[in-house]
């Protein structure tokens, strides 16, 4: 799984990737063991760099395909290709 912090413009528009947390998805409880409607909780830390400027940022999530590492497309909302915009946050002064 990946969790990234994007500003405006996003890295796809030439902006920086401000922070990231990439890790195996629930390593202690493999996805093959999950059942429908089960809730899995996993904690990640997304450190903010000292040079980040105040403003609005977006936290995005995505999952890598374990066979080859390509990003898997989210199933919703429609129109997003290889990540999901999960939260918009404001970094203050």
C-alpha positions as CSV (number, residue, x, y, z in Angstrom):
1,X,0.0,0.0,0.0
2,X,1.1,3.6,-0.5
3,X,0.1,6.8,1.2
4,X,1.4,10.0,-0.3
5,X,1.0,13.7,0.5
6,X,0.5,15.8,-2.6
7,X,0.3,19.6,-2.8
8,X,-0.9,21.8,-5.6
9,X,0.3,21.2,-8.2
10,X,0.5,17.4,-7.7
11,X,3.6,15.4,-8.6
12,X,1.8,14.5,-11.9
13,X,1.6,18.2,-12.7
14,X,5.2,19.0,-11.8
15,X,4.9,19.5,-8.0
16,X,6.8,17.7,-5.3
17,X,5.8,14.5,-3.5
18,X,5.9,16.0,0.0
19,X,5.8,12.7,2.0
20,X,5.2,9.0,1.6
21,X,4.6,5.9,3.6
22,X,4.9,2.7,1.5
23,X,4.6,-0.7,3.2
24,X,3.3,-4.2,2.8
25,X,-0.5,-4.4,3.3
26,X,-1.3,-5.9,6.7
27,X,1.8,-8.2,6.7
28,X,0.7,-10.0,9.9
29,X,-2.7,-10.9,8.4
30,X,-2.5,-11.7,4.7
31,X,-5.3,-10.5,2.4
32,X,-6.0,-14.2,1.3
33,X,-7.4,-14.7,4.9
34,X,-9.7,-11.7,4.8
35,X,-13.5,-12.2,4.6
36,X,-16.1,-10.0,3.1
37,X,-17.1,-7.0,5.2
38,X,-14.2,-7.6,7.6
39,X,-12.6,-4.4,8.8
40,X,-8.8,-4.3,8.9
41,X,-6.9,-1.6,10.8
42,X,-3.3,-0.8,10.0
43,X,-1.4,2.3,11.2
44,X,0.9,4.4,9.1
45,X,3.0,7.4,9.8
46,X,3.2,10.2,7.2
47,X,6.0,12.5,8.3
48,X,5.8,16.2,7.3
49,X,9.1,17.6,6.1
50,X,10.4,20.7,7.9
51,X,10.4,22.7,4.6
52,X,6.6,22.1,3.9
53,X,4.8,25.4,3.5
54,X,1.4,26.2,5.0
55,X,-1.5,25.4,2.7
56,X,-3.9,22.7,1.5
57,X,-2.6,19.2,0.7
58,X,-4.1,16.0,-0.3
59,X,-3.5,12.6,1.2
60,X,-3.8,9.8,-1.4
61,X,-3.9,6.1,-1.0
62,X,-3.3,3.2,-3.4
63,X,-2.4,-0.4,-3.6
64,X,0.4,-2.0,-5.6
65,X,-0.2,-5.3,-7.4
66,X,2.0,-7.9,-5.7
67,X,2.7,-9.4,-9.1
68,X,4.9,-6.8,-10.8
69,X,4.3,-3.8,-8.6
70,X,1.9,-1.9,-10.9
71,X,-0.7,0.3,-9.1
72,X,-4.2,-1.2,-9.0
73,X,-7.0,1.1,-10.1
74,X,-9.5,2.1,-7.4
75,X,-13.0,0.9,-8.0
76,X,-14.5,4.3,-7.0
77,X,-14.9,7.1,-7.4
78,X,-15.0,6.9,-11.2
79,X,-12.3,8.8,-13.0
80,X,-9.3,8.2,-10.7
81,X,-6.7,6.1,-12.3
82,X,-4.2,4.7,-9.9
83,X,-4.8,6.3,-6.5
84,X,-7.6,7.4,-4.3
85,X,-7.9,11.0,-2.9
86,X,-8.7,10.1,0.7
87,X,-8.4,13.4,2.6
88,X,-7.7,17.1,2.1
89,X,-5.8,18.7,4.9
90,X,-4.6,22.1,5.9
91,X,-1.0,22.5,7.1
92,X,-0.9,25.6,9.3
93,X,1.9,28.0,10.3
